[in-house]
């Protein structure tokens, strides 16, 4: 385990600088230390860019975290078109029923 992990997790949760939070997320991902609970936190971010990347980084955890799938599927009305676009790709990475319902909602509501 890396001693930097707790510091990086704190950065994700409390840094006032969005790029710092984003870099911390990707560093944790690179260290294989990114946990679903922290992704759930990042998916609630006010910054759309962080939400978009948190959706992408969630892909590796979808089969082991039904809560993460449920959260992503509930984001189909996100105000950011980039977040919704990434959701379409990321929800397609699992066969979980909730993901399929989320994809269906995206297709109906997106106007793509």
C-alpha positions in Angstrom: 0.0 0.0 0.0 1.2 3.5 -0.8 1.6 6.1 1.9 0.3 8.8 -0.5 -3.2 7.2 -0.8 -4.8 8.9 2.2 -3.4 12.3 1.2 -4.8 11.8 -2.4 -8.2 10.7 -1.0 -8.2 13.9 1.1 -7.4 16.0 -2.0 -10.3 14.5 -3.9 -12.7 15.3 -1.0 -11.5 18.7 0.0 -9.3 20.5 -2.4 -10.8 23.8 -3.6 -9.0 23.4 -7.0 -10.9 21.2 -9.4 -7.8 20.1 -11.4 -6.1 19.0 -8.2 -9.2 16.8 -7.4 -9.1 15.4 -10.9 -5.4 14.6 -10.8 -5.8 13.0 -7.4 -8.6 10.7 -8.8 -6.4 9.6 -11.8 -3.4 9.1 -9.5 -5.4 6.8 -7.2 -6.7 5.0 -10.3 -3.1 4.5 -11.5 -2.1 3.1 -8.1 -5.1 0.7 -8.2 -6.3 2.5 -5.0 -9.4 4.2 -6.3 -12.4 2.9 -4.3 -16.1 3.0 -5.3 -16.9 5.1 -2.2 -14.6 7.9 -3.4 -16.0 7.6 -6.9 -19.5 8.1 -5.4 -18.3 11.2 -3.8 -16.7 12.5 -7.1 -20.0 11.8 -9.0 -21.7 14.4 -6.8 -19.2 17.1 -7.7 -20.4 20.5 -8.8 -17.7 20.6 -11.5 -19.0 18.8 -14.6 -15.5 17.9 -15.7 -14.9 15.9 -12.6 -18.2 14.2 -12.8 -17.4 13.2 -16.4 -14.1 11.7 -15.5 -15.5 10.0 -12.4 -18.1 8.3 -14.7 -15.2 7.0 -16.9 -13.1 5.9 -13.9 -16.1 4.0 -12.5 -16.1 1.5 -15.4 -13.6 -0.8 -13.6 -15.9 -1.0 -10.6 -19.3 -1.5 -12.1 -19.4 -5.3 -11.8 -18.4 -5.2 -8.2 -20.4 -2.2 -7.0 -24.2 -2.2 -7.6 -24.4 1.2 -5.8 -22.1 2.7 -8.3 -24.2 1.4 -11.2 -27.3 2.7 -9.6 -25.8 6.1 -9.1 -24.6 6.3 -12.7 -28.0 5.2 -14.0 -29.6 7.9 -12.0 -27.4 10.6 -13.6 -29.1 10.4 -17.0 -30.5 13.9 -16.6 -27.2 15.4 -15.7 -27.1 19.1 -16.9 -23.8 18.4 -18.7 -24.0 16.9 -22.2 -20.4 15.6 -21.8 -21.4 13.7 -18.6 -24.4 12.2 -20.3 -22.2 11.3 -23.4 -19.7 9.5 -21.1 -22.5 7.8 -19.3 -23.6 6.2 -22.5 -20.2 4.7 -23.0 -19.6 3.7 -19.3 -23.1 2.2 -18.7 -22.4 0.0 -21.7 -19.5 -1.6 -19.9 -21.8 -3.8 -17.7 -24.9 -5.9 -18.3 -26.4 -4.9 -14.9 -30.2 -4.3 -15.3 -30.0 -0.8 -13.8 -27.3 0.1 -16.4 -29.6 -1.1 -19.2 -32.4 1.0 -17.8 -30.1 4.0 -17.6 -29.0 3.6 -21.2 -32.7 3.4 -22.3 -33.4 6.6 -20.5 -30.4 8.3 -22.1 -31.6 7.2 -25.5 -35.1 8.4 -25.0 -34.2 11.8 -23.5 -31.0 12.7 -25.3 -32.3 13.6 -28.8 -29.2 12.1 -30.3 
